[in-house]
Amino acid sequence: MTSVPKPLKFLHPHYPELQLLYEAWPRSDDKSMFADILSVLAMTYSDTQPRGTLRYRLLAAQLLPEGSTSLSEPGSWGHEYVRHLASELSEEYTFREQEEQLEMKTTVGSIDDLKLLATQCAAFLLGHNAEPDAVDLLQELEIADSLVDLVDENTYARVCLYIIRYVWLRRASRLRVEGVSRCVNFLPPPDDVSFLETAHSIYVKHQRWPEAIALAIRLGRPALIRKDFDSPGNPCVS
């Protein structure tokens, strides 16, 4: 609770009663704000009410009038809230995939809502030196390609380095089974390739041609190698 604003800490013992009050309130902007506050308080009830932080955050967004932007950014509640929300997003996405297989629908919001919220959380994490957390979150929600638009000149290098190491380490990981050592890729094809393609696109966007060409070679794409080499922005051919 160290990242929760002090006034809200005093509401912690009243959380169950506040939940009942929330259900009785009519739909309004105030109810949306109420849900946002409950989302923060739910962080301390994650053991008994799984993914409550995410649930109330999604409800807060649903209660806003169309076109309204009054809902606060996730980052306004602090770093710990965003990390907690990111963790629940990953769990929820896995749960939704299982629901689809069982043809069930018992959750709040849609997959697109989860991905939009994940993008907002990733933007905050990238801006607060938590690039690995941002990359992991977007990868788990299968939207790692959105990193191309989220990174800037201050974060792209660390993001690409993490992506490359992420794929490489999982290719080089070894498990010993019955005394036999064998390589296991924990990022199966084609995910590993698309992950490297994302890093390549980031390098191209920021005109880091040597790094982009190196990844194109690693991907085994002759046409992509030639395209990078002949690019007008490549100083090697200017």
C-alpha positions as CSV (number, residue, x, y, z in Angstrom):
1,M,0.0,0.0,0.0
2,T,3.0,2.3,0.0
3,S,2.1,3.7,-3.5
4,V,-1.5,4.3,-2.6
5,P,-2.4,8.0,-1.8
6,K,-2.8,8.4,2.0
7,P,-6.6,9.3,2.0
8,L,-7.3,6.1,0.1
9,K,-5.4,4.0,2.7
10,F,-8.1,4.9,5.3
11,L,-10.7,3.4,3.0
12,H,-9.1,0.0,2.9
13,P,-11.2,-1.5,5.8
14,H,-14.4,-0.2,4.2
15,Y,-13.7,-1.8,0.8
16,P,-16.5,-4.5,1.0
17,E,-19.1,-1.8,2.0
18,L,-17.8,0.4,-0.8
19,Q,-18.4,-2.4,-3.3
20,L,-22.0,-2.7,-2.3
21,L,-22.4,1.1,-2.5
22,Y,-20.9,1.1,-6.0
23,E,-23.5,-1.5,-7.2
24,A,-26.3,0.7,-5.9
25,W,-25.2,3.9,-7.6
26,P,-26.8,4.9,-10.9
27,R,-24.7,5.1,-14.0
28,S,-22.8,8.5,-14.2
29,D,-19.4,10.1,-14.4
30,D,-19.1,9.9,-10.6
31,K,-19.7,6.2,-10.7
32,S,-16.9,5.9,-13.3
33,M,-14.6,7.7,-10.9
34,F,-15.8,5.6,-8.0
35,A,-14.9,2.4,-10.0
36,D,-11.4,3.9,-10.7
37,I,-10.9,4.4,-6.9
38,L,-12.1,0.9,-6.2
39,S,-9.6,-0.4,-8.8
40,V,-6.8,1.1,-6.6
41,L,-8.2,-0.3,-3.4
42,A,-8.6,-3.8,-5.0
43,M,-4.8,-4.1,-5.0
44,T,-4.9,-5.2,-1.4
45,Y,-7.7,-7.7,-2.0
46,S,-6.0,-9.6,-4.8
47,D,-5.7,-12.8,-2.7
48,T,-9.5,-13.1,-2.1
49,Q,-10.8,-11.3,-5.2
50,P,-8.5,-12.1,-8.2
51,R,-8.1,-9.4,-10.8
52,G,-10.3,-6.9,-9.0
53,T,-8.0,-4.1,-9.9
54,L,-8.4,-4.8,-13.6
55,R,-12.2,-5.4,-13.3
56,Y,-12.9,-2.0,-11.8
57,R,-10.6,-0.3,-14.2
58,L,-12.5,-1.8,-17.1
59,L,-15.8,-0.9,-15.5
60,A,-14.6,2.7,-15.0
61,A,-13.9,2.9,-18.7
62,Q,-17.3,1.4,-19.7
63,L,-19.2,3.9,-17.6
64,L,-17.8,7.0,-19.3
65,P,-20.0,8.7,-21.8
66,E,-19.0,8.2,-25.5
67,G,-16.2,10.5,-26.4
68,S,-15.4,11.4,-22.8
69,T,-11.7,11.4,-21.8
70,S,-12.2,12.2,-18.1
71,L,-10.8,8.8,-16.9
72,S,-7.3,9.2,-15.5
73,E,-4.3,7.5,-17.0
74,P,-3.2,4.3,-15.2
75,G,0.1,6.0,-14.4
76,S,-1.6,8.7,-12.4
77,W,-2.0,6.1,-9.6
78,G,1.7,5.4,-9.4
79,H,4.2,2.8,-10.6
80,E,3.1,0.0,-8.3
81,Y,-0.5,0.3,-9.6
82,V,0.6,0.0,-13.2
83,R,2.7,-3.0,-12.4
84,H,-0.2,-4.7,-10.6
85,L,-2.5,-3.9,-13.5
86,A,0.0,-5.3,-16.0
87,S,0.2,-8.5,-14.0
88,E,-3.6,-8.9,-14.0
89,L,-3.8,-8.1,-17.7
90,S,-1.6,-11.0,-18.5
91,E,-3.6,-13.3,-16.3
92,E,-6.9,-12.1,-17.7
93,Y,-5.8,-12.5,-21.3
94,T,-4.9,-16.1,-20.6
95,F,-8.3,-16.6,-18.9
96,R,-10.1,-15.1,-21.9
97,E,-8.4,-17.5,-24.3
98,Q,-9.7,-20.4,-22.2
99,E,-13.2,-18.8,-22.1
100,E,-13.2,-18.6,-25.9
101,Q,-12.3,-22.3,-26.1
102,L,-15.2,-23.2,-23.8
103,E,-17.6,-20.7,-25.5
104,M,-18.1,-18.8,-22.2
105,K,-18.6,-15.1,-21.5
106,T,-18.4,-14.1,-17.9
107,T,-16.0,-11.1,-17.9
108,V,-16.1,-7.4,-18.2
109,G,-14.8,-5.7,-21.4
110,S,-13.4,-7.1,-24.6
111,I,-10.0,-8.3,-25.8
112,D,-9.6,-5.0,-27.5
113,D,-10.2,-3.2,-24.2
114,L,-7.4,-5.3,-22.6
115,K,-5.0,-4.5,-25.5
116,L,-5.8,-0.8,-25.3
117,L,-5.2,-0.8,-21.5
118,A,-2.0,-2.8,-22.0
119,T,-0.7,-0.2,-24.5
120,Q,-1.4,2.5,-21.9
121,C,0.5,0.6,-19.2
122,A,3.4,-0.1,-21.6
123,A,3.7,3.5,-22.5
124,F,4.0,4.4,-18.8
125,L,6.5,1.6,-18.1
126,L,8.6,2.7,-21.1
127,G,8.8,6.2,-19.7
128,H,9.9,5.0,-16.2
129,N,12.9,2.8,-17.1
130,A,10.9,-0.4,-17.0
131,E,11.4,-1.5,-20.6
132,P,11.5,-5.3,-19.9
133,D,8.1,-5.1,-18.1
134,A,6.6,-3.2,-21.0
135,V,8.0,-5.7,-23.6
136,D,6.8,-8.7,-21.6
137,L,3.3,-7.3,-21.2
138,L,2.8,-6.5,-24.9
139,Q,4.3,-9.9,-25.9
140,E,1.9,-11.8,-23.5
141,L,-1.0,-9.9,-25.1
142,E,0.3,-10.6,-28.6
143,I,0.7,-7.0,-29.5
144,A,4.5,-6.6,-29.4
145,D,4.5,-4.9,-32.8
146,S,2.9,-1.9,-31.1
147,L,6.3,-1.2,-29.6
148,V,7.4,0.4,-32.9
149,D,5.1,3.3,-32.2
150,L,5.6,3.4,-28.4
151,V,9.4,3.7,-28.1
152,D,11.3,6.9,-28.6
153,E,14.9,8.0,-29.0
154,N,15.5,7.4,-25.2
155,T,14.0,3.9,-25.0
156,Y,14.4,2.2,-28.4
157,A,17.9,0.9,-27.8
158,R,17.2,-0.8,-24.5
159,V,13.9,-2.3,-25.9
160,C,15.7,-3.8,-29.0
161,L,18.5,-5.1,-26.9
162,Y,16.0,-6.8,-24.5
163,I,14.1,-8.3,-27.5
164,I,17.2,-9.7,-29.1
165,R,18.5,-11.1,-25.8
166,Y,15.0,-12.5,-25.0
167,V,14.9,-14.5,-28.2
168,W,18.5,-15.6,-28.0
169,L,18.4,-16.7,-24.4
170,R,15.3,-18.8,-25.1
171,R,16.9,-20.4,-28.1
172,A,20.0,-21.1,-26.0
173,S,18.2,-22.4,-22.9
174,R,18.9,-26.0,-22.1
175,L,17.0,-28.6,-20.2
176,R,18.5,-31.8,-18.9
177,V,16.0,-34.6,-19.5
178,E,17.1,-38.2,-18.5
179,G,20.8,-37.1,-18.7
180,V,20.5,-35.7,-22.2
181,S,21.0,-32.0,-22.8
182,R,18.8,-30.4,-25.5
183,C,17.9,-26.9,-26.6
184,V,14.4,-25.7,-26.0
185,N,13.0,-22.6,-27.5
186,F,10.4,-21.1,-25.1
187,L,9.4,-18.6,-27.7
188,P,8.1,-20.9,-30.4
189,P,8.0,-20.1,-34.1
190,P,6.6,-17.9,-35.6
191,D,6.6,-15.7,-32.4
192,D,10.4,-15.6,-32.3
193,V,10.6,-14.4,-35.9
194,S,7.9,-11.7,-35.4
195,F,9.6,-10.5,-32.3
196,L,12.9,-10.0,-34.2
197,E,10.9,-8.3,-37.0
198,T,9.6,-5.8,-34.4
199,A,13.1,-5.0,-33.3
200,H,14.1,-4.6,-36.9
201,S,11.3,-2.2,-37.6
202,I,12.3,-0.1,-34.5
203,Y,15.9,0.1,-35.8
204,V,14.7,1.2,-39.2
205,K,12.4,3.8,-37.8
206,H,15.3,5.3,-35.8
207,Q,17.7,4.9,-38.8
208,R,20.0,2.5,-37.0
209,W,21.0,0.8,-40.3
210,P,23.9,-1.4,-39.1
211,E,21.7,-3.0,-36.4
212,A,18.8,-3.3,-38.8
213,I,20.9,-5.0,-41.4
214,A,22.4,-7.4,-38.8
215,L,18.9,-8.4,-37.8
216,A,17.9,-8.8,-41.5
217,I,20.8,-11.2,-41.9
218,R,19.8,-13.1,-38.8
219,L,16.3,-13.4,-40.2
220,G,17.7,-14.7,-43.5
221,R,15.9,-12.2,-45.6
222,P,18.0,-11.2,-48.7
223,A,15.4,-8.8,-50.0
224,L,15.2,-7.1,-46.6
225,I,19.0,-6.8,-46.4
226,R,19.1,-5.1,-49.8
227,K,16.2,-2.8,-48.9
228,D,18.0,-1.7,-45.7
229,F,21.3,-1.2,-47.5
230,D,19.8,0.8,-50.3
231,S,17.7,3.0,-48.0
232,P,18.1,6.7,-48.6
233,G,18.8,7.3,-44.9
234,N,21.7,4.8,-44.8
235,P,25.0,6.8,-44.6
236,C,26.8,3.8,-46.2
237,V,25.3,4.6,-49.6
238,S,24.8,8.4,-49.3
